[in-house]
Amino acid sequence: MKNSEIRELSTKELVEKIDDQKALLVRMRLNHAVSPLENPNKLGETKRDIARLVTELRSRELSENKK
């Protein structure tokens, strides 16, 4: 997910997307522990996506507090 796509989401959509991505990461980790994933790099990509989403959410919170 690109930063430009993340900026277009509403705050509510950001929170939902964060929850979905965290649940996906947990499922991927469990599946990877049982049998190796076809592409284990997806774990890192998912973690980075979560970080991008949380960063955007936090920057929105800070900009609201400044106002």
C-alpha positions in Angstrom: 0.0 0.0 0.0 1.4 3.4 -1.0 1.5 6.5 1.1 -0.7 8.3 -1.4 -3.3 5.6 -1.1 -3.1 5.8 2.7 -3.6 9.6 2.7 -6.8 9.3 0.8 -8.4 7.1 3.4 -10.6 8.6 6.1 -9.7 8.3 9.8 -12.3 5.6 10.3 -11.1 3.7 7.3 -7.5 3.9 8.7 -8.5 2.4 12.0 -10.4 -0.4 10.2 -7.4 -1.0 7.9 -5.0 -1.2 10.8 -7.2 -3.8 12.6 -7.5 -5.8 9.4 -3.7 -5.7 8.7 -2.9 -6.7 12.3 -5.3 -9.7 12.1 -3.7 -10.7 8.8 -0.3 -10.5 10.3 -1.3 -12.8 13.1 -2.8 -15.3 10.7 0.3 -15.2 8.5 2.6 -15.8 11.4 0.6 -18.8 12.6 0.4 -20.2 9.1 4.2 -19.7 8.7 4.9 -21.5 12.0 2.9 -24.5 10.8 4.1 -24.6 7.2 6.4 -22.2 5.5 4.8 -19.4 3.5 5.3 -19.3 -0.2 6.7 -15.8 0.1 7.9 -15.0 3.7 8.7 -11.4 2.6 5.0 -10.8 2.9 5.4 -10.7 6.7 7.7 -7.7 6.4 5.6 -6.0 3.9 2.5 -6.3 6.1 4.5 -5.0 9.1 5.6 -2.0 7.1 2.0 -1.4 5.9 0.8 -1.4 9.5 3.6 1.1 10.4 2.6 3.4 7.6 -1.0 3.3 8.6 -0.3 4.0 12.3 2.1 6.9 11.3 -0.6 8.5 9.2 -3.2 8.1 11.9 -0.8 9.7 14.5 0.1 12.6 12.2 -3.6 13.3 11.8 -4.1 13.3 15.6 -1.2 15.7 16.1 -2.4 18.1 13.4 -5.9 18.1 15.1 -4.3 18.9 18.4 -2.4 21.8 17.0 -5.6 23.4 15.8 
